[in-house]
Amino acid sequence: MGAEIITRRHGADNPALARCDCGRELFLFHPLDNYCDCGRVYNMSGQSVIPSSQCDAQGEPYDCDYLN
């Protein structure tokens, strides 16, 4: 799923406001990792994502077994 966008982004100094699946509101200011207090992570578009710290340089999760 993804976060519901409440207000759209209007420039770098005005990030989008979104509602997480848990109901909390959060600002989507970072291109990759926007954390909700519940632990979910969203990108700047409000899509639910794996934190970039858990991915390789190509954006694949470290525990992905795409080579097998």
URSULLIN-V802056 format. One record per residue. N is the residue number from 0. RES is the residue in one letter. SS is DSSP state (~ for helix, > for strand, _ for the rest). PHI is phi in degrees with one decimal (* if undefined). OMEGA is omega as a letter, one per 40 degrees, with the letter a starting at -180 (* if undefined). Layout:
n:N res:RES ss:SS phi:PHI omega:OMEGA
n:N res:RES ss:SS phi:PHI omega:OMEGA
This chain:
n:0 res:M ss:_ phi:* omega:i
n:1 res:G ss:> phi:-147.1 omega:i
n:2 res:A ss:_ phi:-77.9 omega:i
n:3 res:E ss:> phi:-81.8 omega:i
n:4 res:I ss:> phi:-76.9 omega:i
n:5 res:I ss:> phi:-92.4 omega:i
n:6 res:T ss:> phi:-130.7 omega:a
n:7 res:R ss:_ phi:-78.1 omega:i
n:8 res:R ss:_ phi:-73.8 omega:i
n:9 res:H ss:_ phi:-131.0 omega:i
n:10 res:G ss:_ phi:97.2 omega:a
n:11 res:A ss:_ phi:-63.8 omega:a
n:12 res:D ss:_ phi:-91.3 omega:a
n:13 res:N ss:_ phi:-135.9 omega:a
n:14 res:P ss:_ phi:-70.3 omega:i
n:15 res:A ss:> phi:-68.2 omega:i
n:16 res:L ss:> phi:-104.2 omega:a
n:17 res:A ss:> phi:-131.7 omega:i
n:18 res:R ss:> phi:-111.4 omega:i
n:19 res:C ss:_ phi:-68.2 omega:i
n:20 res:D ss:_ phi:-58.6 omega:a
n:21 res:C ss:_ phi:-80.8 omega:i
n:22 res:G ss:_ phi:105.4 omega:i
n:23 res:R ss:_ phi:-74.6 omega:i
n:24 res:E ss:> phi:-98.9 omega:i
n:25 res:L ss:> phi:-148.1 omega:i
n:26 res:F ss:> phi:-91.8 omega:i
n:27 res:L ss:> phi:-100.5 omega:a
n:28 res:F ss:_ phi:-100.2 omega:a
n:29 res:H ss:_ phi:-99.7 omega:a
n:30 res:P ss:_ phi:-58.8 omega:a
n:31 res:L ss:_ phi:-113.6 omega:a
n:32 res:D ss:_ phi:-123.7 omega:i
n:33 res:N ss:> phi:-121.5 omega:a
n:34 res:Y ss:> phi:-92.5 omega:i
n:35 res:C ss:_ phi:-89.9 omega:i
n:36 res:D ss:_ phi:-61.4 omega:a
n:37 res:C ss:_ phi:-80.1 omega:i
n:38 res:G ss:_ phi:107.8 omega:i
n:39 res:R ss:_ phi:-70.4 omega:a
n:40 res:V ss:> phi:-126.2 omega:a
n:41 res:Y ss:> phi:-129.5 omega:i
n:42 res:N ss:_ phi:-86.2 omega:a
n:43 res:M ss:_ phi:-64.3 omega:i
n:44 res:S ss:_ phi:-89.9 omega:a
n:45 res:G ss:_ phi:90.2 omega:i
n:46 res:Q ss:> phi:-81.7 omega:i
n:47 res:S ss:> phi:-68.7 omega:a
n:48 res:V ss:_ phi:-136.1 omega:i
n:49 res:I ss:_ phi:-84.0 omega:i
n:50 res:P ss:_ phi:-54.0 omega:a
n:51 res:S ss:~ phi:-62.1 omega:i
n:52 res:S ss:~ phi:-67.2 omega:i
n:53 res:Q ss:~ phi:-103.1 omega:a
n:54 res:C ss:> phi:-125.5 omega:i
n:55 res:D ss:_ phi:-83.4 omega:a
n:56 res:A ss:_ phi:-63.2 omega:i
n:57 res:Q ss:_ phi:-90.3 omega:i
n:58 res:G ss:_ phi:88.1 omega:i
n:59 res:E ss:_ phi:-86.1 omega:i
n:60 res:P ss:> phi:-59.5 omega:i
n:61 res:Y ss:_ phi:-58.2 omega:a
n:62 res:D ss:_ phi:-89.3 omega:i
n:63 res:C ss:_ phi:-75.1 omega:a
n:64 res:D ss:_ phi:-107.2 omega:a
n:65 res:Y ss:_ phi:-65.5 omega:i
n:66 res:L ss:_ phi:-87.3 omega:a
n:67 res:N ss:_ phi:-91.8 omega:*
